[in-house]
Amino acid sequence: MSKNRLLIVEDDKNLGQILREYLEIKGFETGLARDGEEGLTEFNAGNYDLCILDIMMPRKDGFTLAREIRLLNKQIPIIFLSAKSMKEDTIEGLRIGADDYVTKPFSMEELLLRIEAVLRRSKGIPELKSIYELGKFTFDYDQQLLQFADEQQKLTSKESELLRLLCQNMNQTLDRSAALKFIWKDDSYFNARSMDVYIAKLRKHLKKDESVKILTIHGEGFKLVSLT
């Protein structure tokens, strides 16, 4: 199976290199450019599946580069990286046809989640799974149902999104900030408290099977484990 190829255009040399190394460790092939002009040249030379573009760059900014890329390929997904958080910039990025918009600073885990989600949508690939087996539970994401024996628990949208993210990272630590930004779109204090409430609700739903637990990994996030 061929690897997805990502084009990173980022003028911060350290960040660009860190992004490249991290994404290659995660199984992607990457190209790296330092400004908009170099980015367009690299795009023309490579066969990329997704572009990750910084906005504030010398020689040519990310918005201009995105418009030029769109003239060459109307379908390729684009994710903007920006230190800006102004509503007008977000709107401009989406108007150009960006598939997502990530504001600096961000966690690598958050960016990875967004890349994977955009690639699935762009390639018409369904979510990895919609039904998960958790000990004696069956979780149906599409129906937002958690079933235990003959009992069914209807979940809210946020409960379903959070439980699916935990399921996709089964037995691995789900980064707290990444989950907040992926589901709530930012990791503010109030959203963090909201997520804690939903974690508590999920724990209550899952307590019927003592082999299934959501652990708190202090300073990092949460881990869904099944001991069966």
C-alpha positions in Angstrom: 0.0 0.0 0.0 1.5 3.3 -1.1 2.1 6.0 1.5 0.2 9.3 1.4 2.4 12.2 0.3 2.2 15.5 2.2 3.6 18.9 1.1 4.6 21.1 4.0 5.2 24.8 3.3 6.5 26.5 6.4 9.0 29.3 6.7 10.0 28.5 10.3 12.9 26.1 9.7 12.7 24.4 13.1 8.9 23.9 12.9 9.1 22.7 9.3 11.7 20.1 10.1 9.9 18.9 13.3 6.7 18.5 11.3 8.5 16.6 8.5 10.2 14.2 10.9 7.1 13.6 13.0 4.9 12.9 9.9 7.5 10.6 8.4 7.6 8.6 11.6 3.8 8.4 11.3 4.2 6.8 7.9 3.8 9.7 5.5 6.1 10.7 2.7 6.8 14.5 2.8 8.1 17.3 0.8 9.2 20.5 2.6 9.4 24.1 1.2 10.4 27.3 3.1 8.3 29.9 1.3 5.4 30.3 -1.1 7.4 30.4 -4.3 9.4 27.3 -3.3 6.1 25.7 -2.3 4.6 26.1 -5.7 7.7 24.7 -7.4 7.7 21.7 -5.1 4.0 21.2 -5.7 4.5 21.1 -9.4 7.4 18.7 -9.1 5.6 16.2 -6.8 2.5 14.1 -6.7 1.0 15.1 -3.4 -2.1 13.9 -1.6 -2.5 16.9 0.8 -0.9 20.3 1.4 -0.1 21.9 4.8 0.5 25.6 4.3 1.6 28.3 6.7 -0.1 31.6 6.0 2.5 34.3 6.9 5.5 33.5 4.6 8.0 35.5 2.6 7.9 35.9 -1.2 4.3 34.5 -1.3 1.8 34.0 1.5 -0.2 30.8 2.1 -3.5 32.3 0.8 -1.9 33.2 -2.5 -0.2 29.8 -2.8 -3.4 28.0 -2.0 -5.2 29.9 -4.8 -2.5 29.0 -7.3 -2.5 25.3 -6.2 -6.3 25.3 -6.6 -5.9 26.4 -10.2 -3.7 23.4 -10.8 -5.7 20.9 -8.8 -9.2 21.8 -7.6 -9.5 18.6 -5.5 -6.3 18.4 -3.4 -6.9 18.9 0.3 -5.4 22.0 2.0 -4.8 22.5 5.7 -3.7 26.0 6.8 -1.3 26.6 9.7 -1.4 30.1 11.2 -0.3 32.1 14.2 -3.4 34.2 13.4 -6.7 33.4 15.1 -8.8 36.3 13.7 -12.2 35.3 12.3 -11.5 37.1 9.1 -8.4 34.9 8.4 -10.4 31.7 9.1 -13.1 32.8 6.7 -10.6 33.7 4.0 -9.0 30.3 4.3 -12.3 28.5 4.0 -13.4 30.8 1.1 -10.3 29.7 -0.8 -11.4 26.1 -0.2 -9.3 25.0 2.7 -10.3 21.7 4.3 -9.1 22.7 7.8 -7.4 25.5 9.7 -5.1 24.9 12.6 -4.0 27.8 14.8 -0.5 27.9 16.3 0.5 26.7 18.8 -0.9 23.2 18.2 0.0 19.7 19.3 1.4 17.2 16.7 -1.3 14.8 17.8 -4.0 17.3 16.9 -2.5 17.9 13.5 -2.2 14.2 12.8 -5.9 13.7 13.7 -6.9 16.4 11.3 -4.7 15.1 8.5 -6.2 11.7 8.8 -9.8 13.0 8.9 -9.2 15.2 5.8 -7.6 12.4 3.9 -10.4 10.0 4.7 -13.0 12.6 3.4 -11.0 13.5 0.3 -10.4 9.9 -0.7 -14.0 8.9 0.0 -12.7 6.4 2.6 -15.2 5.6 5.4 -14.2 6.0 9.0 -11.9 3.2 10.1 -14.8 1.6 12.0 -18.3 2.5 13.1 -18.8 -0.4 15.5 -16.5 -1.2 18.3 -16.4 -4.1 20.8 -15.4 -2.9 24.3 -15.4 -5.9 26.7 -19.1 -6.8 27.0 -20.2 -3.5 25.3 -20.9 -2.8 21.7 -20.5 0.8 20.6 -22.3 1.8 17.4 -20.9 5.2 16.5 -23.3 5.9 13.6 -26.4 5.2 15.8 -24.8 6.7 18.9 -25.7 3.6 20.9 -23.8 1.8 23.6 -25.2 -1.7 24.1 -24.7 -4.0 27.1 -26.5 -7.3 26.9 -30.1 -6.3 26.2 -29.7 -2.8 27.5 -29.1 0.2 25.2 -27.7 3.6 26.2 -28.3 6.5 23.7 -25.3 8.7 23.7 -25.1 12.4 22.9 -23.1 13.6 19.9 -20.2 14.8 22.1 -20.2 11.5 24.0 -20.1 9.6 20.7 -17.3 11.7 19.3 -15.2 11.4 22.4 -15.7 7.6 22.8 -14.9 7.0 19.1 -11.6 9.0 19.5 -10.8 6.9 22.6 -11.6 3.7 20.7 -9.4 4.7 17.8 -6.6 5.1 20.3 -7.4 2.0 22.4 -4.7 1.3 24.9 -2.9 4.4 23.9 -2.9 7.8 25.6 -5.2 10.3 23.9 -3.7 13.7 24.1 -6.0 16.0 26.1 -5.3 19.1 24.0 -5.6 17.3 20.7 -8.9 15.8 21.7 -10.2 19.2 22.8 -9.2 20.9 19.6 -10.4 18.1 17.4 -13.9 17.9 19.0 -14.5 21.3 20.6 -12.2 23.2 18.2 -10.2 24.8 21.0 -8.7 23.8 24.3 -10.0 26.6 26.5 -10.4 26.1 30.2 -14.2 25.9 29.8 -14.1 23.3 27.1 -11.6 21.3 29.2 -14.1 21.3 32.0 -16.8 20.3 29.6 -14.7 17.4 28.4 -14.1 16.2 32.0 -17.9 16.1 32.4 -18.3 13.9 29.3 -15.5 11.6 30.5 -17.3 11.2 33.8 -20.5 10.4 31.9 -18.7 7.8 29.7 -17.2 6.2 32.8 -20.7 5.9 34.3 -22.0 4.3 31.2 -19.1 1.8 31.1 -19.1 0.8 34.8 -21.3 -2.2 34.2 -18.1 -4.0 32.8 -15.2 -3.6 35.2 -12.8 -4.8 32.5 -13.4 -1.6 30.5 -11.9 1.6 32.0 -11.0 5.2 31.0 -7.8 6.0 32.8 -6.6 9.6 33.5 -3.0 9.9 32.5 -2.0 13.0 34.5 -0.4 15.8 32.5 -1.2 14.0 29.2 -4.8 12.9 28.7 -6.9 9.8 28.8 -6.5 6.1 27.9 -9.3 3.6 27.1 -8.3 0.1 28.2 -10.1 -3.2 27.9 -8.7 -6.0 30.1 -10.5 -8.8 28.3 
